[in-house]
Amino acid sequence: MTGPIRPNYEMKNLILPALLLATAGLAGCETAVDLPEPPHTPRVALTYTLTPGPPDSSFAELYGGRQLYISNSQRVFDTSQLGGRADATVELRNAAGAVVERYRPILTGGNPQYGYYGQPGYYRPVLGFRPQVGQAYTLRATLPGFETAESTLTLPAPAVIESATYVPRSVANANYGQSTGRLSVVLRDDPATANYYLAFARLLDRQGNPGNWSPVDVDYDSQSNTAGSIGQFQLSSPRQQYSLYPFADTDANGQRIALNADVRYYSSCYPSGPNCPQPGYMEVYVSSITKEAYDFYLSRRRYYDSDGNPFAEPAPLASNVRSGYGIFGGATDVTYRIQLP
């Protein structure tokens, strides 16, 4: 998750000017309509996913999207480019109110391997604190002249992966270096709680190290896939915000939950070089996420789906930040390695 978050009422009102323009064009009318601008109180806007794992994981694409990003809201009719803020004071507190982590802005020249692309707004933890599953934490962020924004969550328990398999499959006119197969993952869901999941996959070499291969993505050319269907457990891609498919166990509480998807990857390295071993494992990541993160990901998909459509229903982004905007989510990961044939 990267980029600024607009307040909810702004996105609702963005539909109205476009609708009026479209209606005026259809009627051949040249009447000018003055719209009063809604009142706006500037607030802190942020995105952050707290995890028990280290923030410098080798799964750079996944962890890069979870980094803390700070910006601020702006007026509905303000068309200037909104960027990140590097002057925030941010801290993480435990349930007793003690500060357990502080965050420092990543200035220009940050490491892109971990999601810092040199643009302002990204922050990293500096105290080395490792959050614990089942514990509550509060994030507080302050910008000069803004009210302090804060949000509280409890880190969810990890998922239980009962089994996972990968079976290669042949396709006609496959591209050079492309491999395709059927990925199947089975979770044993906990009946005692409501659970929310995301699933990812990546490649490792025969020693268990990540390389420069392509990501493992859904094979959208396969007719057996139904990627994008809401309410189905399916593979997500950490490369694109739109390609995150959260799943809730609402209709499968306490049951076995299955993910079945035709996937593809490229075994050639990028950038290419002499040291390009063949992948030895496919590693499945299943993230247990907080309900607030689940709601945010769903609302963001609706927001993207309505983009550019003047007749779409308003699609405000879900937010769980008090006196601010954005998402403070939690994710607990569990992995399962599948040896490739």
Secondary structure, DSSP 8 states (H G I E B T S, - for coil): --S----HHHHHHHHHHHHHHHHHHHHT---------------EEEEEEE-SS-TT-S-HHHHHTTSEEEEE---TT--S-----S--EEEEEETTS-EEEEEEE--TT--GGGT--S-TTEEEESS-----TT-EEEEEEE-TTS--EEEEEE------EEEEEEEE---TT--TTEEEEEEEEEEE--TTS--EEEEEEEEE-TTS-B-S----EE-TT-TT--TT-TTS--B--TT-GGG---EE-TTSTTSEEEEEEEEEEE-S-SS--S------EEEEEEEEE-HHHHHHHHHHHHHHHTTT-TTS---------BTEEEEEEEEEEEEEEEE--
